Amino acid sequence: MLSLVRPPDVVLEIDLAAVRTNFQNISTYVGNQVRVAAVVKSDAYGLGLVNIARALIDSGCNLLFVANLDEAILLRSAFSTIAIAVFRDEFDRFGTFYRSHGLIPVVNNCNELSAVSKAGEAQTYFLNVETGFSRFGLSIGDVRREYLLRTFERFPPSIVLSHLACGERIWDETNVLQRDRFQIVYDLLKPTCGSLAASAGVWLGKSYHFDMVRVGSALYGINTPTVQANPLQTVAKLRARILDVRTVQAGEAVGYGATFRTIRTSRIAIVGIGYKHGLPWSCANKVVVKLGEHSAPLIGRISMEYMTIDVTDVPGCCNPGTFVELLCDDFTVNDLAAAAGINPQEALTRLGAGCTRKYLNLSSPTAAFTANPPDAGED
Ligand SMILES: *Cc1c(COP(=O)(O)O)cnc(C)c1O
């Protein structure tokens, strides 16, 4: 029998040691008065929920945020004791489910809050307050009304949180407005833990940290553009295999739409990665890939399964089977996203979903369970 087992053409290499280092560096940066919770929603931004979570738990992280109950269940089946919070998923409807799996709801509206009161004092929950994002969370008016009804006296939230809309823009007045609004709620409810900042908010300074930051992007090496010297280690590297190399005469078109035309006799390599794998279609004709010491421009449009590069100036033979590097230390997901005109989170989640993922520096599964600090667990 013929076997089709063979190495993949596209590999997204994920360095878990870099994730651990990023977590530790952010923890050091915010100081030991500020807790660092990790956001692992959307399959840990495409990098793989369970493996990323394990790396973070290993580094001392003791609170993970997921997008919904499906992700929470997956995480709970891998880690029986870690605190898991769900950003949004119908607590008013699935309360029993949250309790049986030991999951913490983020309460986003008054219906969910009333479900908390019905569940009684034992129900741990986080309260999300809307301060200028207009997505989820109780309005400040809602908070005031519930406060007067003494809801929070009877059922205090473990954490009160809100989310910044413009954390990436250091000078944006919206940040100040949101912080001031959050401060009003914080002073009113006096929670044991308040949390406003996500990754970008970390770099806005101490007054944005409150008691806890919730970081996703930064852990995965996505830097905030205004932070000049990148303090983060690269987590994701991407390489793809050359499938064919051909010579093309001067003046010939390359790819759909003939957006590139050769100006000389050219050697063109067809590489086995396309937008199916999450490579942004809009980075056509805009990026350069690496072949060892050399580089080659991506030419013509990206098709579903392939892209083409010009290897005319790459000395020596570059044969089918050779890998080219699309993401590396010198050209990160931030750079790729900038070239493509999309945000790096979008680029990463799409690549993670579309490529074969390979992990470097996996820690042992047993280590993940013994590395919890003594004070780990729910607040
Ligand atoms: C996604 C998300 C975060 C993490 O954001 P990053 O910018 O990736 O760090 C934090 N809080 C909330 C509410 C989120 O939705």
The ligand as a Gaussian input file, in Angstrom:
#p B3LYP/6-31G(d) Opt

LIG

0 1
 C       -9.363000      40.217000      23.513000
 C       -9.555000      40.892000      24.801000
 C       -8.467000      41.140000      25.645000
 C       -7.035000      40.895000      25.211000
 O       -6.684000      41.850000      24.232000
 P       -5.197000      42.003000      23.673000
 O       -5.206000      43.352000      23.069000
 O       -5.019000      40.937000      22.656000
 O       -4.267000      41.861000      24.808000
 C       -8.720000      41.659000      26.894000
 N       -9.980000      41.940000      27.297000
 C      -11.048000      41.742000      26.514000
 C      -12.407000      42.084000      27.018000
 C      -10.882000      41.216000      25.229000
 O      -11.939000      41.030000      24.441000

